[in-house]
Amino acid sequence: MALDSAAVARIAHLARLGIEAADIPEYARNLSDILAFVEQLEAVATAGVAPLAHPLEARQRLRADEVTETDRREVFQAIAPRVEAGLYLVPKVIE
């Protein structure tokens, strides 16, 4: 599927993208190449192929779920302008 300059200009307008008129033919060629590649991918027979989350059977290495910082609430609240019952008090911004 090839896109012409008018189609690219319309797509840019709908996407609210500001592109220079001189660049439209380049965009049309690039987008047409992308659409041609998608058509090529659609032609591949994929019946019976299980979907994959990743092409390799890679496992995500996760760090241990353990506390690495100490509780410093009193230190931080000691320098806060206003605190009440362990909560920071801030000025009202919505009436």
Buried (B, 14 or more C-beta within 10 A) or exposed (E): EEBEEEBBBEBBEEEEEEBEEEEBEEBBEEBBEEEEEEEEEEEEEEEEEEEEEEEEEEEEEEEEEEEEEEEEEEEEBEEEEEBEEEEEEEEEEEE
